[in-house]
Amino acid sequence: MDDLADLYQEIILAHNKRPHNEGILDPRTHDAEGYNPLCGDRLVIHARQDPAGKLEAVQFSGEGCAISRASASMMTDAVKGLSGDELRKKAQQILEYLTAREAPPALDLAEYGDLAALSGVRKFPARIKCATLAWHTLLAALAGKEQVSTEEA
């Protein structure tokens, strides 16, 4: 089990050090700023949906801790190409996993890829809002909200 925890930590550190899809997307159809007042993380999610609702591109910008940046990086990889309903389902699945009262089994690495590394965050309840920030912000952007806070989500 320690080997898996080490792997998850390495994945999070790698996404923080070299985040995927970091930058300001142009052109874009949606933007929202997310804020976590507990640790000061502030991310902006930039997204572009095609007329059918498929997410063509998504990027993030802003400042945050390693977990919030890594989660944003992994999220952008995981949702690109999904339709609105598929995207909301994926986001809700991750949010429910991270915030469930009773610890569910760890996410399967083969099925979830790098997102499985978020399983390790559950061991640190104070950091769960760091991991959920990008996901809440993406959902806010797609709902037309300009801002969201982890205290509201």
C-alpha positions, 0 to 999 in steps of 0.5 A: 500500500505504501508503494501506491501512496508513493505513486499517487504522491509522485503523480500529484507532484508531477502535475504540479511541477509540469501542469497540463493545459495551464494558460488562458484559452482563446477563444473560449465560451466559458470562464469562471474564477474559483477561490478557496479561502481556507488556503488562498487558492485562486484558479480560473477555468477557461473552456470552449464548448462546440455548439453541440455542447462537447468540450473542445478545449479547457485550460486553467490559470491562477495560483494555488497549492500543489494539490489544487494545481495538480487536480486542475491539470488532471481535470483538464485532461479527463474532461476534454472531449466530453459532452455536457452530460458526460462532463457533469457526470464525471465531475460529480463522480469525482466530487462525490468520491472526494467528499463522501463521509465514509471512505470509498475504495481507492479509484482504480488506476487502470480505469481513472488514470492520473485521477486515481492519485486524488485517492490519496487526498482523502487522507488529508481532510483539510486538503479536500477543498484544494482538490475539488476547487477546479472541479467546482469551478469548471461546473460553475463556468459551464453553468454561466457563473463567473465566480465560485468559492469552496465555501459555497460549493 
